Amino acid sequence: MKAAFTVTAAELQRFIADMLAAVGLPAGDAAGVAELMAQADLTGADGHGVFRLPQYLRRIRAGGLNVTPNIRAERETSASAVIDGDNGMGHLVMRRATELAIEKARAHGIGWVGAHHSNHAGPAALYADLAADAGLVGIYLAVGSANHMAPWGSIEPLLSTNPIAIAVPGRRHGTVLLDMATTVAAYGKVKLAAQRGQAMPEGWMIDSQGQPLTDPARAKEGTLLPIGGYKGYGLSLMIGLLAGTLNGAAMGSQVVDFNADDTTLTNTGHTIAVLDPAAFCDADAFRDEVDRIVDELQAAARLPGVDRIRVPGEGRTETRRERAASGIPLPAELRSTLDRLAAELGVPPLAGQGC
């Protein structure tokens, strides 16, 4: 069997930066976006890393995204702010928002920063984890970049996958990090399944008659199912109100499907909240207590056939370790698309490990 094509994170980051610069992003901004996108692939968020690059390039080339935005805080208090992303790359908007929230949390114990007129920013974990890397708690909310969920009992898609990520820093165990969509599966996984020619499991989507939909090529005919039934629907709604409506960003029928529309302003909304544990307790003791709780959970009695008890974020950490050592795998179809785009833009193609 032919080995999968793999690339190092550094090579992937180089390639993404070169491609974005070729379509007009300033070199520093292109490098910043590329770093976050490569981190997505390195940690296993394959539906939000280089997989999205062709879509980003298409939107930029169609004029639907501002490559030289004036990202700025337009409302601000000592502990909060709202950022106007000026239709820039979502990664740039959310890095700025997260850095500002960290700054405010260090000064006041909490920093709550919302954003509007942003765009798709990759996996939620990226921004919560930036806070945890600084020894702080990070909570990220977003309105997804297309509506794929119906209100509970409806067939009309008026809500998105609206993700949430929460990162809590420990010590020995690192960061406990929950990153989840409010649907059973994120739409990026549907697109990955379509690209790989795989069927979706029952329980991801239903058609207009409420029947299971397993063919990802027919995804436009159906809606994603919320986690926990009506509870997932309610959670998606509340996240949307806090990340979208509160920030003056799109929500409900205003959300633009960026999978199908390359030119309309998306006005994507995000929120990042950062908490400094030192404002609530002894920060070192807090991290030790996080480790104690993780130890306790992992030592819990297991059901038959269960080899270990996991906590949120373990898989992400393990994938990072594995891919840092053996490379990031790229599906053949995605590699072919990236090679074609690189040739169009005059950028050196991706070099696989050992090439």
Phi and psi in degrees as a GROMACS rama.xvg file:
@    title "Ramachandran Plot"
@    xaxis  label "Phi"
@    yaxis  label "Psi"
@TYPE xy
-68.3964  132.781  LYS-2
-67.119  147.107  ALA-3
-67.5953  146.843  ALA-4
-73.5807  125.599  PHE-5
-127.487  150.705  THR-6
-131.306  155.125  VAL-7
-76.8131  158.992  THR-8
-61.8532  -37.9233  ALA-9
-64.6346  -40.8959  ALA-10
-69.1494  -40.0773  GLU-11
-63.2008  -42.0439  LEU-12
-63.5033  -41.6972  GLN-13
-59.0881  -46.7037  ARG-14
-63.5666  -47.9285  PHE-15
-60.8916  -43.7983  ILE-16
-61.9935  -43.1108  ALA-17
-63.241  -40.845  ASP-18
-66.7791  -43.77  MET-19
-67.4806  -38.7848  LEU-20
-64.4955  -33.8552  ALA-21
-66.786  -22.4771  ALA-22
-105.142  13.971  VAL-23
114.788  -6.98241  GLY-24
-70.1554  137.378  LEU-25
-56.3758  147.83  PRO-26
-53.9037  -43.2785  ALA-27
-64.87  -40.6751  GLY-28
-68.2565  -41.1237  ASP-29
-60.6209  -41.947  ALA-30
-65.7561  -38.9725  ALA-31
-65.4122  -43.134  GLY-32
-65.939  -42.6075  VAL-33
-61.233  -38.5625  ALA-34
-60.6931  -45.7207  GLU-35
-69.8161  -38.9787  LEU-36
-64.9032  -41.2611  MET-37
-66.2455  -34.8085  ALA-38
-63.1711  -36.8795  GLN-39
-59.3214  -47.3757  ALA-40
-68.2883  -38.3106  ASP-41
-62.4497  -32.0654  LEU-42
-98.8043  8.34318  THR-43
93.06  4.8999  GLY-44
-84.744  65.3509  ALA-45
-63.9415  -23.8938  ASP-46
-80.2969  -2.64752  GLY-47
-128.237  6.75333  HIS-48
-101.754  -126.513  GLY-49
-64.3896  -20.8141  VAL-50
-53.312  -32.1341  PHE-51
-86.0125  -9.57826  ARG-52
-57.9737  -47.209  LEU-53
-56.3553  -38.2019  PRO-54
-66.7862  -43.596  GLN-55
-61.7967  -44.7015  TYR-56
-62.992  -41.5383  LEU-57
-61.4564  -43.7463  ARG-58
-66.4568  -42.04  ARG-59
-62.124  -46.2209  ILE-60
-67.9088  -24.0166  ARG-61
-84.6995  -5.06571  ALA-62
85.4662  12.2921  GLY-63
-87.038  0.0621391  GLY-64
-140.254  136.99  LEU-65
-84.0405  116.39  ASN-66
-83.6587  -12.9036  VAL-67
-129.602  62.9892  THR-68
-74.8149  154.739  PRO-69
-100.839  83.9304  ASN-70
-78.3622  122.823  ILE-71
-152.556  154.828  ARG-72
-81.1242  124.491  ALA-73
-105.318  -19.5452  GLU-74
-133.45  138.959  ARG-75
-157.166  137.333  GLU-76
-124.387  -176.431  THR-77
-62.847  -30.7364  SER-78
-118.356  5.18923  ALA-79
-146.689  164.1  SER-80
-163.633  157.648  ALA-81
-122.836  127.042  VAL-82
-105.048  134.429  ILE-83
-92.3905  114.846  ASP-84
-80.3925  -6.43904  GLY-85
52.8775  34.6418  ASP-86
60.7009  30.8838  ASN-87
-86.7075  175.592  GLY-88
-55.628  131.741  MET-89
-59.2752  -32.3822  GLY-90
-61.2135  -40.8049  HIS-91
-69.1053  -41.1652  LEU-92
-63.1376  -46.7785  VAL-93
-75.6677  -28.4391  MET-94
-64.6188  -43.4231  ARG-95
-62.0049  -44.6756  ARG-96
-62.5429  -41.4234  ALA-97
-68.2502  -41.78  THR-98
-61.6424  -39.2127  GLU-99
-68.7227  -40.3731  LEU-100
-64.1748  -39.2253  ALA-101
-62.8282  -44.7155  ILE-102
-58.7683  -44.3964  GLU-103
-69.884  -37.4409  LYS-104
-65.1877  -38.4725  ALA-105
-65.1062  -34.0739  ARG-106
-84.568  -33.2693  ALA-107
-129.812  3.99532  HIS-108
91.5737  -26.8882  GLY-109
-146.767  143.106  ILE-110
-132.762  122.167  GLY-111
-120.62  115.079  TRP-112
-128.878  124.389  VAL-113
-105.42  166.168  GLY-114
-144.136  144.861  ALA-115
-132.406  171.396  HIS-116
49.0534  44.792  HIS-117
-106.381  -166.962  SER-118
-143.328  178.242  ASN-119
-48.7813  132.465  HIS-120
-121.735  14.0733  ALA-121
85.6745  -164.349  GLY-122
-70.2088  145.341  PRO-123
-59.7948  -33.665  ALA-124
-57.7553  -31.1404  ALA-125
-53.148  -43.9521  LEU-126
-87.1118  -36.0936  TYR-127
-63.2109  -37.1701  ALA-128
-69.7717  -30.9485  ASP-129
-60.376  -38.5369  LEU-130
-67.5325  -44.5497  ALA-131
-63.0308  -36.1993  ALA-132
-60.5844  -25.522  ASP-133
-91.3518  8.05041  ALA-134
82.4091  16.1808  GLY-135
-116.988  165.824  LEU-136
-89.6537  132.105  VAL-137
-119.051  135.352  GLY-138
-129.669  119.079  ILE-139
-117.991  136.085  TYR-140
-130.336  148.205  LEU-141
-152.456  153.54  ALA-142
-90.2131  125.386  VAL-143
-62.6001  162.435  GLY-144
-90.3796  17.9376  SER-145
-171.958  148.066  ALA-146
-88.3522  121.249  ASN-147
-131.719  2.92726  HIS-148
-120.517  140.093  MET-149
-95.89  150.982  ALA-150
-55.8042  150.3  PRO-151
-56.9415  122.283  TRP-152
94.7133  -1.72639  GLY-153
-112.978  169.544  SER-154
-117.544  5.50304  ILE-155
-94.7153  117.19  GLU-156
-72.1249  101.979  PRO-157
-117.837  0.525975  LEU-158
-131.959  157.536  LEU-159
-105.667  -172.425  SER-160
-72.5159  -10.6634  THR-161
21.0583  85.8823  ASN-162
-80.3537  161.127  PRO-163
-135.763  140.046  ILE-164
-133.012  136.58  ALA-165
-130.221  125.274  ILE-166
-120.52  124.561  ALA-167
-121.974  118.356  VAL-168
-75.8278  132.099  PRO-169
-108.164  -152.371  GLY-170
-125.575  -82.8873  ARG-171
-61.1332  -37.4008  ARG-172
-90.1759  2.06839  HIS-173
72.0234  -144.025  GLY-174
-97.4733  131.493  THR-175
-85.8721  118.819  VAL-176
-135.331  112.937  LEU-177
-96.6493  127.831  LEU-178
-137.102  113.36  ASP-179
-148.896  149.73  MET-180
-84.0813  163.491  ALA-181
-90.0009  3.55062  THR-182
-104.739  161.547  THR-183
-57.3894  -38.072  VAL-184
-135.944  141.976  ALA-185
-69.5253  151.57  ALA-186
-65.6682  -26.715  TYR-187
-58.9479  -32.8968  GLY-188
-70.2084  -32.6997  LYS-189
-64.5255  -44.5821  VAL-190
-65.2459  -38.4475  LYS-191
-63.0321  -43.2471  LEU-192
-60.9733  -40.3195  ALA-193
-64.9326  -42.8376  ALA-194
-65.022  -34.0076  GLN-195
-91.1338  -0.290779  ARG-196
69.4974  30.3286  GLY-197
-106.129  149.977  GLN-198
-80.0298  152.163  ALA-199
-85.7019  147.088  MET-200
-67.0578  151.046  PRO-201
-62.3538  140.41  GLU-202
107.599  -10.7554  GLY-203
-82.647  -48.1815  TRP-204
-136.565  157.278  MET-205
-129.234  156.316  ILE-206
-88.805  -173.334  ASP-207
-67.6611  -13.3987  SER-208
-99.8599  4.56783  GLN-209
82.8658  10.2227  GLY-210
-90.3879  151.104  GLN-211
-57.8084  137.849  PRO-212
-118.173  116.954  LEU-213
-114.91  -9.44994  THR-214
-90.9839  109.862  ASP-215
-64.1521  -20.5948  PRO-216
-68.7224  -17.2468  ALA-217
-103.378  16.6035  ARG-218
-57.5872  -32.1161  ALA-219
-66.2544  -16.3126  LYS-220
-84.6696  -9.73454  GLU-221
-129.823  -171.527  GLY-222
-131.668  149.246  THR-223
-74.6722  147.015  LEU-224
-89.3554  140.063  LEU-225
-75.6537  153.234  PRO-226
-67.9904  139.984  ILE-227
62.544  26.7342  GLY-228
62.9317  -128.568  GLY-229
-64.2519  -21.5093  TYR-230
-69.1458  -39.9621  LYS-231
-66.4536  -37.8834  GLY-232
-60.3178  -47.19  TYR-233
-62.5127  -39.6896  GLY-234
-65.4296  -42.2626  LEU-235
-60.2121  -42.7219  SER-236
-62.0212  -47.2507  LEU-237
-67.4728  -38.3168  MET-238
-62.9685  -42.2198  ILE-239
-62.2491  -38.9523  GLY-240
-65.7702  -36.3684  LEU-241
-81.294  -35.4497  LEU-242
-91.4287  -25.976  ALA-243
-104.494  -71.6303  GLY-244
-58.021  -45.6951  THR-245
-61.0922  -28.6498  LEU-246
-97.4475  3.70057  ASN-247
73.1077  27.3657  GLY-248
-105.974  172.852  ALA-249
-68.257  145.278  ALA-250
-156.599  149.2  MET-251
64.9937  -133.281  GLY-252
-66.5323  -13.2258  SER-253
-76.7366  -16.9048  GLN-254
-67.2815  129.919  VAL-255
-92.1969  131.79  VAL-256
-76.7706  100.022  ASP-257
-74.932  -5.71097  PHE-258
-74.644  -27.8366  ASN-259
-113.789  -16.1056  ALA-260
-125.684  114.767  ASP-261
-96.7183  -4.33793  ASP-262
-119.803  -28.2266  THR-263
-73.2486  137.307  THR-264
-58.6844  126.882  LEU-265
-84.4178  -31.6655  THR-266
49.6161  51.8758  ASN-267
-72.0826  139.505  THR-268
-111.333  143.968  GLY-269
-140.028  159.855  HIS-270
-139.577  136.132  THR-271
-125.874  125.096  ILE-272
-114.269  131.618  ALA-273
-123.584  131.713  VAL-274
-117.532  136.756  LEU-275
-94.9869  113.175  ASP-276
-53.7529  -29.6448  PRO-277
-64.3005  -17.6399  ALA-278
-79.485  -12.3181  ALA-279
-118.838  -26.0456  PHE-280
-165.575  -175.913  CYS-281
-70.5632  118.836  ASP-282
-63.2186  -39.5263  ALA-283
-66.7609  -42.0108  ASP-284
-64.2837  -35.5225  ALA-285
-61.0161  -46.9558  PHE-286
-65.781  -36.5967  ARG-287
-64.8248  -38.2304  ASP-288
-69.2775  -35.3015  GLU-289
-58.898  -44.2721  VAL-290
-62.2113  -41.5135  ASP-291
-61.3355  -42.3371  ARG-292
-66.5892  -40.3283  ILE-293
-63.0125  -43.5009  VAL-294
-57.2935  -43.6172  ASP-295
-63.7366  -44.2191  GLU-296
-63.9091  -43.3799  LEU-297
-71.1609  -20.9419  GLN-298
-91.6039  0.412589  ALA-299
-64.8263  149.207  ALA-300
-58.7102  138.021  ALA-301
-107.041  152.317  ARG-302
-68.7505  156.684  LEU-303
-56.2858  134.971  PRO-304
86.6324  -6.27627  GLY-305
-92.5786  120.697  VAL-306
-85.8256  -22.8084  ASP-307
-163.494  156.277  ARG-308
-98.491  125.865  ILE-309
-104.122  159.028  ARG-310
-122.384  155.597  VAL-311
-55.0759  133.135  PRO-312
102.544  -16.5894  GLY-313
-61.9709  -44.526  GLU-314
-61.9696  -39.4404  GLY-315
-61.864  -44.5878  ARG-316
-64.9667  -42.2376  THR-317
-66.317  -40.9148  GLU-318
-64.4002  -40.5034  THR-319
-59.369  -44.3017  ARG-320
-64.0572  -45.4908  ARG-321
-65.0159  -44.5486  GLU-322
-75.6357  -26.8333  ARG-323
-65.2476  -31.5952  ALA-324
-87.277  -40.617  ALA-325
-111.891  -5.25034  SER-326
100.844  164.445  GLY-327
-96.3408  120.463  ILE-328
-77.6252  140.581  PRO-329
-122.984  128.032  LEU-330
-60.7411  150.402  PRO-331
-58.369  -41.912  ALA-332
-66.0319  -40.1138  GLU-333
-66.6404  -42.7614  LEU-334
-60.436  -42.5584  ARG-335
-61.1805  -42.7316  SER-336
-62.722  -43.7385  THR-337
-66.2799  -38.5373  LEU-338
-62.9622  -42.0534  ASP-339
-64.0736  -44.9343  ARG-340
-65.5701  -38.1997  LEU-341
-61.657  -41.3936  ALA-342
-64.2984  -40.4701  ALA-343
-61.8893  -37.7206  GLU-344
-95.4773  -0.562783  LEU-345
70.525  32.9671  GLY-346
-106.879  138.266  VAL-347
-58.4345  133.745  PRO-348
-67.8228  168.708  PRO-349
-64.294  135.414  LEU-350
-102.092  122.306  ALA-351
-72.836  163.863  GLY-352
-62.6472  133.277  GLN-353
84.4076  -4.09461  GLY-354
